[in-house]
Amino acid sequence: LTRTLGTLLRNGVPLLAAIGIARNVMSNLALVEDVANAADDVKNGHGLAMSLARGKRFPRLALQMIQVGEESGALDTMLLKTADTFEL
């Protein structure tokens, strides 16, 4: 998930579109549901990290890394670093 999102964002795909694409290529159905719920939260103005945290399946450190990316304006870079660390 994080590698796909990071790559898409780095190439100019808007976040909500990137989430939709990533969700469509995921095979873990539990994570697909969490990502769908996160997409709804993001549509309503919530951050990605906070939205993914609701599902309680993502490691805390991964969520913190994503939050740092959001706050620093380097979400694509932090998503790719998260992928290198966790392969999510």
C-alpha positions in Angstrom: 0.0 0.0 0.0 2.6 2.6 1.1 4.9 1.9 -1.9 2.0 2.2 -4.3 0.7 5.4 -2.7 4.2 6.9 -2.5 4.9 6.2 -6.1 1.6 7.5 -7.4 1.9 10.7 -5.3 5.5 11.2 -6.5 4.2 11.1 -10.1 1.5 13.7 -9.5 -1.6 11.5 -8.8 -3.9 13.3 -6.3 -4.1 11.5 -2.9 -7.7 10.3 -3.2 -7.2 8.9 -6.7 -4.0 7.2 -5.5 -5.8 5.7 -2.5 -8.5 4.3 -5.0 -5.8 2.9 -7.3 -3.9 1.3 -4.3 -7.1 -0.2 -2.9 -7.9 -1.8 -6.3 -4.6 -3.6 -6.4 -4.6 -4.9 -2.8 -5.2 -8.5 -2.0 -5.7 -8.4 1.8 -9.4 -7.9 2.2 -9.1 -6.6 5.7 -6.7 -3.9 4.6 -8.9 -3.1 1.6 -11.7 -2.3 4.0 -9.5 -0.1 6.2 -8.2 1.8 3.1 -11.8 2.3 1.8 -12.7 3.7 5.2 -9.6 5.9 5.3 -10.5 7.2 1.8 -13.9 8.4 3.2 -12.1 10.1 6.1 -9.6 11.8 3.8 -12.6 13.0 1.6 -14.0 14.6 4.8 -10.8 16.5 5.5 -8.9 14.1 7.9 -5.3 13.3 7.5 -4.2 10.0 6.0 -2.3 8.8 9.0 -5.2 9.5 11.4 -7.6 7.8 8.9 -5.5 4.7 8.6 -5.1 4.5 12.4 -8.8 4.0 12.8 -8.5 0.5 11.3 -5.9 -0.5 14.0 -4.0 -2.7 11.5 -1.1 -0.4 10.7 2.0 -0.4 12.9 2.2 2.7 15.1 5.7 3.6 13.7 4.3 3.4 10.2 1.5 5.8 11.1 3.9 8.2 12.7 6.1 8.2 9.6 3.1 8.9 7.4 2.0 11.7 9.8 5.5 13.3 9.6 5.2 13.1 5.8 1.9 14.9 5.9 3.1 17.6 8.2 6.3 18.2 6.4 4.8 18.2 2.9 6.9 15.2 1.9 4.1 12.5 2.1 5.4 10.7 -1.0 8.9 10.4 0.4 7.7 9.2 3.8 5.3 6.7 2.2 8.2 5.2 0.3 10.4 5.1 3.4 7.6 3.4 5.3 7.4 0.8 2.5 11.1 0.2 2.8 10.8 -0.3 6.5 7.5 -2.3 6.7 6.6 -3.5 3.1 3.0 -2.3 3.7 
